[in-house]
Amino acid sequence: MIALGTLGLAWLLAALALDRHGLRRPAGRFDAIVVAGCRVTAEGEPTPALRRRCELAAELWREGHAPTVVLTGGVGAEGPSEASVAARVVRALGVPDDAILLEERSTSTEENARHAASVLSPAARVLVVSDAYHVFRCERVFARHFAAARGVGSRGQPWPRAQGALREVLAIAIYGLLGRL
């Protein structure tokens, strides 16, 4: 019983650390800002998480961190691709069409990185935008496909963020076991 309590506490602390890790602000310029794919609603609308990622990407683009925004994510259970929904959001936030690239095939973080590298170039330096708790894994996965990868995260409401961070601890363990970190 004590071992389970210790494991639970370690899991919780890891989730809290992940959430804080992603809040560091980027410095310098990159070749592109890449928005990690995120689920869309059955009606083809962005979820709050996807909207936050797009808002942060548009803000970073306006600040001059990169000339291009790459939106990733294929079609989930139904509806339009995550990338096309994200493109609608960043356009509404002032990012022009000539600064937007779409990657509409990916269905995982690994595929986001791999397919984004085919849209850009593996020699690119990318700034990856995701939820704060997801940044640690994104940085490592994208660094395997690009010359350099730095991540920055957005933060949502406490309860969904806590759930996501707890799931992310497991995802990191699985990616680690598969050699994807």
C-alpha positions in Angstrom: 0.0 0.0 0.0 2.9 2.4 0.8 4.5 1.6 -2.5 1.3 2.5 -4.4 1.1 5.8 -2.4 4.7 6.6 -3.3 4.1 5.8 -6.9 1.0 7.9 -6.9 2.8 10.8 -5.3 5.7 10.5 -7.8 3.2 10.4 -10.7 1.6 13.6 -9.4 4.9 15.4 -8.9 6.0 14.5 -12.4 2.7 15.8 -13.8 3.2 19.1 -11.9 6.8 19.4 -13.2 5.7 18.8 -16.8 3.0 21.5 -16.6 5.6 24.1 -15.3 8.3 23.1 -17.8 6.3 24.2 -20.8 5.7 27.8 -19.6 9.2 29.1 -20.4 9.0 31.9 -23.0 11.2 31.4 -26.1 14.1 33.6 -27.0 15.4 34.2 -30.5 14.2 33.4 -34.0 13.2 30.1 -35.6 12.5 28.9 -39.1 8.9 28.0 -38.2 6.4 27.8 -35.4 4.7 24.4 -35.4 1.4 23.9 -33.7 1.0 20.3 -32.4 -2.2 18.8 -33.6 -5.2 18.7 -31.2 -8.7 17.2 -31.4 -11.5 19.2 -33.0 -15.2 18.9 -32.1 -17.7 16.8 -34.0 -19.0 20.1 -35.5 -15.5 20.9 -36.9 -14.8 23.6 -34.3 -11.5 23.9 -32.4 -11.5 22.5 -28.9 -10.4 25.0 -26.2 -6.9 23.4 -26.2 -6.5 23.8 -29.9 -7.8 27.4 -29.8 -5.2 28.2 -27.0 -2.4 26.7 -29.0 -3.4 28.7 -32.1 -3.6 31.9 -30.1 -0.2 31.4 -28.6 1.2 30.6 -32.1 -0.3 33.7 -33.6 1.1 35.8 -30.7 4.6 34.3 -31.2 4.4 34.9 -35.0 3.4 38.6 -34.4 6.4 38.9 -32.0 8.6 37.8 -34.9 9.8 34.5 -33.6 9.4 32.9 -37.1 8.1 33.8 -40.5 6.0 30.7 -40.9 3.3 28.8 -38.9 2.9 25.1 -39.6 -0.4 23.6 -38.4 -0.4 19.9 -37.9 -3.0 17.2 -37.5 -5.1 15.0 -39.7 -8.7 14.0 -39.5 -9.8 12.4 -36.3 -13.1 10.4 -35.9 -14.9 12.8 -38.3 -14.9 16.3 -39.7 -12.2 18.4 -41.1 -8.5 18.0 -40.3 -7.1 19.5 -37.1 -4.7 21.5 -39.3 -7.4 23.1 -41.4 -9.5 24.1 -38.3 -6.3 25.5 -36.7 -5.7 27.5 -39.9 -9.1 29.1 -39.6 -8.2 30.2 -36.1 -4.8 31.7 -36.9 -6.1 33.5 -40.0 -8.8 35.1 -37.8 -5.9 36.2 -35.5 -4.1 38.0 -38.3 -1.6 35.4 -39.6 -1.8 35.7 -43.5 -2.2 32.7 -45.8 1.4 33.1 -47.2 2.7 32.5 -43.7 0.7 29.3 -43.1 1.6 25.7 -44.0 -0.7 22.7 -43.4 0.3 19.2 -42.5 -2.9 17.2 -42.6 -1.8 13.5 -42.3 -0.6 13.1 -38.7 -2.5 11.4 -35.9 0.1 11.5 -33.1 3.0 13.6 -31.7 5.5 11.4 -33.5 3.7 11.9 -36.8 3.2 15.6 -36.2 7.0 15.9 -36.1 7.8 13.5 -38.9 5.2 15.0 -41.3 6.1 18.6 -40.4 9.7 17.8 -41.3 8.5 16.8 -44.8 6.6 20.1 -45.1 9.6 22.1 -43.9 13.1 20.7 -43.9 14.8 18.6 -41.4 17.5 21.3 -41.2 14.9 23.8 -39.8 14.9 25.2 -36.3 11.3 25.0 -35.0 9.4 26.4 -32.1 6.7 23.9 -31.2 3.5 25.1 -29.5 1.3 22.7 -27.5 -0.2 22.5 -24.0 2.4 23.2 -21.3 2.4 19.7 -20.0 3.0 18.3 -23.5 6.1 20.5 -24.3 8.7 18.2 -22.7 7.7 15.3 -25.0 7.3 17.6 -28.0 10.8 19.0 -27.7 12.3 15.6 -27.6 10.3 14.1 -30.4 10.6 17.1 -32.7 14.4 17.3 -32.0 14.7 13.8 -33.6 13.3 15.2 -36.9 14.7 18.8 -36.9 18.0 20.5 -36.4 16.7 22.1 -33.3 13.4 22.1 -31.5 12.2 24.3 -28.6 8.7 24.1 -27.1 6.4 26.6 -25.5 3.0 25.8 -24.0 -0.4 27.2 -23.3 -2.4 26.6 -20.1 -6.1 25.9 -19.8 -8.4 25.4 -16.9 -7.0 23.5 -13.9 -9.0 20.2 -14.0 -8.6 19.4 -17.7 -4.9 20.5 -17.4 -4.4 18.2 -14.5 -6.0 15.3 -16.3 -3.8 15.9 -19.4 -0.6 16.2 -17.3 -1.4 12.9 -15.6 -2.0 11.2 -18.9 1.2 12.8 -20.3 3.4 11.1 -17.6 2.2 7.7 -19.1 2.7 8.9 -22.7 6.3 9.9 -21.9 6.9 6.4 -20.4 5.5 4.7 -23.5 7.4 7.0 -25.9 10.6 6.3 -23.8 10.1 2.5 -24.0 9.5 2.8 -27.8 12.7 4.8 -28.2 10.9 7.9 -29.4 12.4 10.3 -27.0 
